Structures are given as C-alpha cells and as structure tokens.
Amino acid sequence: MTEVVLPRSLAALFPGMPHRLTLDGGPATVGEVIAVLDARWPGVRDRLCEAGPTLRPFINVYVDGEPARFATAVPGGSTVHVLPAVAGG
Amino acid sequence: MAQRLLVLVGTRKGAFVLEPSADRSSFAVKGPYCSGWPVQHLTLDPRDGALLAAAGSPWYGQAVWRSEDLGATWTHSSEGLTYGEDGPAMRAVWHVTPANGALYAGVEPAGLFRSDDGGRTWQHVKGLTDHPSRPTWAPGNGGLILHTILPHPEDPQRMWIAISAVGCFATEDGGATWEARNKGVRTDFLPGPAPETGQCVHKMALATGDPERLYQQNHCGTYRSDDAGRTWICLDEGLPSTFGFPLVTSPVDGDTFFTVPLNGDDRGRFMPDGRMAVWRTTDRGATWHDLRNGLPQRDAYLGVLRDAMARDTLDPFGLYVGTSAGQLFASADEGGSWRLAVDFLPPISSVEAVLVDA
C-alpha cells in the first residue's frame, strides 16, 4: 500500500478527490502513482506533469520525506507527499 | 428573446462575471472562479453560451476552463495542449476565440491550437509553428505569447493572429500555411531596418464592416492596415505616446477605435502625468481625441493590459477598461463619460462584454 498526500488546491480541481488517500497494488515509481491517480481522476497527470514526462517546475514530490522525481522508486508502504512549491505572487 | 449584458473579467487571481444594472451604472460581482488561477482571457462561446477561460497556473500549468452555467460550475482541460514529449513545455493559455464552428486557443510559448469539441480536447495548428521564422521567435518581457486571434468574418479559410515580439501572421488556407505581415511596423528596440518578423504587436483588431482593414497597437506605435495586414501606416501623430497595450473598435463605425496610451515603454508604463485617458479616433487614426470625463485626473499611475478594454454592442455602445490595479471603469455613452464600476479586483488581464439570454 502507498499513502499519498495531495495539495488541497489540487484536490479542489477534481470532484471527489481527497486530500489524503491510500493506493493498493504498490505503484513502483512516482510516475506510476500519478498514473493511478490519473486513471481515477482524468486530467491529474496534466496538472502535475509536463512534456518529458517530468514533474512541473513548481510541483515538489517527496517519498518518505526525501525529494523525488518522476522516475523515483516508491517502495511498498511508502508515503508520497505532493506539494506546491513556493511560487506565484 | 430578451438578453442581458455580462462583463467578463479575467484577473491574475481568477475569473469574475459582472452583471451591470439596466443603465450600466452599477455592477454586481460574482467570482472569483477558476480556483484563483491567473486567467489571461475570459470569453463566451455564442454557440452554446459556455464561458471559456484561458489560464495558466504557476503550479498546475496550462488549461482552458469551461462553465456551462455562467460560472456556477467549471471543468478544465489540457488534453492536446502540448507540443509533445520533445517540444517546449507549455506555460499558459492566453486567448480563446470561437470561430468557424470551433475554438482556437493562443498559448505560451507561442502557438495556435484548435478544438472541435468545445474545449475538451485540442489539436495543434502546426502550420503556424512550421513558419520558417519560428527559430528566430524570442520572448519579450511578457513572454512568447500568442494573444490575438482574428477570424475573417466571412471566409473560414482566412485568419490573422498576433504574437508578442514576433508580429502579425495571416493564413488564407485554413491554417495550413501562414504569411508574416509586418511591413511598415517599427522595431525601435532593434538596430537597422525592421526585419520581416520581430515586431512587438500588443493588440490587433478588425475594423467593423471592412475585413481588409486592421488596426494595431504595438510596442512601437499605433498602426492601420488597409490591405489585410500586408502594409501598415503609423498613426502616432496626435497621441501622447507611442506605447500602449489594448485597442478596441467601435461596433458600428469602421473608422472609429480606441486606445489607452501609456507614458512609454521604459518610463514606467503608466498613464501620462498620472491622468487617465482613453483616446478615440473617428477617422481611422488621422486625428485623436482624449476621453477623460469621470476618469481620475491626478495620481492615477495605472496600467491597462492588452485584453483589458472592451465594448458592448448596445446603442449607444458601452466601453469598459480594467486596470492592473484592479479597477474597472465603465462608460455607457461610447466614452463620453466614465464612472468607477468596480474597485479592488485583482490586477485585470482581460475584459469582454457579452449578451446572453435573460
């Protein structure tokens, strides 16, 4: 199982998306976590990723507290935090 | 069927829908919509009454937002708004224009996209990106943005677009191929004679009733073209500066249009002498008259962005000017007198006035 914590501002864009959820099946990478979310709420991938694919510049992901990228491994039982970076004005 | 007027406002912190009173003297404000995303342009698709917001979030990227109930609920989509896995990352959608039974979107970095399903999915109009000048396109201060889309009112094969720091382009084959049309437009920020492209067009509009005549507000002057953009004539004489952003045409008279000159590109970009004015010509730019009645005439160091002026189609027609400090000024008599309609909005990016069924 993988625990995923999402920005409230992202959850607000997709009806029914919770701020915190548990994914079964153990997605193996950050990219796979996003793919699972996108299958459940189509369009999530476009909000978090850009061409490459790579994470958008102001989207930060942490796996068990460590900075992660799109291809970073997600071991079973991990907690994945998706956080908006300091940006905007 | 009776119709009611709405003023659509895009801001740096979301979209707003304003409903004027019958005499256009007071405005009810609804919003902010689109989760507070920067909205560069808010418009309405006259085919189905849907609101469409061209937006780009610093975190969540580019999207066109859509509301089928005048703002009560929204969806958003980026599907197809991409240059592909190997292309440049897209940052924002800057403009949406309904035309020819479809929607067209201008984006940053500059490109044109088309949707045939109301904005749910998009296809790249590759002919523009394939223009031979594309490798030379470079962003100005505002970014490399396609901000103006002008469909020909009768011929679906013809369209003009404008890109900041690149210029005007036209297609006459439905978007398959494009021609740069910037002859006569200065590039004061470059040495030597003006190149074929690289002109910093800020806004373009078609003259009402004459689809061969275009008006343009540029970084370096105000212009008219009488030959569909192939050549341009400078109209600066009589204006207080050569610099401004928006340009709006009269809905009834092809010789009349409006601009908002600012004090200069390198001098702060605010109202000359801190006195706000909209400037009007009624003779295609030969002479100019300043419209100030009701606009602040002291300490008004305001800017007005490229899409932040609009007119309605009532008789007499109304004019609306949104400032980068969040005020909306409105005139119900074609610019003769003005009043502060709404204060304290976020910085205003766009204004449109539309009629919807009551």
Contacts between the chains, C-beta under 8 A, distances in Angstrom:
chain1	res1	chain2	res2	distance
A	7	B	59	7.8
A	9	B	35	6.7
A	9	B	59	7.3
A	9	B	60	7.9
A	10	B	60	7.0
A	12	B	35	5.8
A	13	B	35	6.3
A	13	B	60	7.2
A	13	B	76	6.6
A	43	B	76	7.1
A	43	B	77	6.6
A	43	B	78	7.0
A	43	B	79	7.4
A	46	B	61	6.7
A	46	B	63	7.5
A	46	B	78	4.0
A	46	B	79	7.1
A	46	B	81	8.0
A	47	B	60	4.2
A	47	B	61	6.5
A	47	B	78	7.7
A	48	B	60	7.5
A	50	B	61	6.3
A	50	B	82	7.9
A	50	B	89	4.4
A	50	B	90	7.2
A	51	B	82	5.9
A	51	B	83	6.6
A	51	B	84	6.3
A	51	B	85	5.1
A	51	B	86	7.2
A	51	B	87	5.8
A	51	B	88	7.6
A	51	B	89	5.6
A	51	B	90	7.8
A	52	B	85	6.3
A	53	B	85	7.0
A	56	B	59	6.7
A	56	B	60	7.1
A	56	B	61	5.7
A	58	B	58	5.4
A	58	B	59	4.8
A	59	B	59	6.1
A	59	B	60	7.8
A	84	B	59	4.5
A	85	B	59	7.3
A	87	B	58	4.4
A	87	B	59	6.4
A	88	B	58	4.9
A	88	B	59	7.7
A	89	B	12	7.9
